[in-house]
Amino acid sequence: MEDNSLSQFIKEKRKQLGLTQEELSNKSGVGLRFIRELETGKPTLRIDKVNQVLQLFGFELGPVEIKRKKLTNEES
């Protein structure tokens, strides 16, 4: 499992509201195990459940442009 921006975002928002992982799971209607996996960056998660959690903070998942390194003529 890896640390990514989504997992950091959820963890920071939860802490800003002074919620434990258990409290966040109860308020969002998802299991405690799911919250733990979300915050530790599990690479495979159900989008609907992620959105359940994000809704508490006024957010939802959406497309994000991938920042890619530009290739120079020498690298092509």
C-alpha positions, -999 to +999 in steps of 0.1 A: +000+000+000+012+034-008+006+070+004-011+091-022-029+124-024-064+109-019-054+090+013-036+121+026-066+143+018-090+120+037-067+117+067-062+155+069-099+163+065-108+137+092-082+152+116-094+187+109-128+177+120-114+159+151-128+125+140-114+091+147-113+066+119-142+048+137-163+080+139-156+087+102-167+052+093-199+056+113-207+090+098-200+080+062-217+046+064-187+026+054-167+000+074-138+008+096-116-015+076-125+005+045-114+038+061-081+022+072-075+009+037-084+043+022-061+062+045-032+038+039-035+041+001-049+008-009-047+008-047-081-009-053-111+007-037-148+010-046-155+044-061-190+046-046-176+040-011-149+066-016-175+091-027-196+083+004-166+094+025-158+124+004-194+137+005-189+144+042-163+169+033-182+183+003-161+166-024-164+138-049-140+119-071-133+133-106-108+131-134-074+146-127-049+153-155-017+133-152+014+154-151+039+139-174+075+148-181+079+164-215+102+145-238+130+163-254+142+155-289+171+135-274+147+113-254+123+105-283 
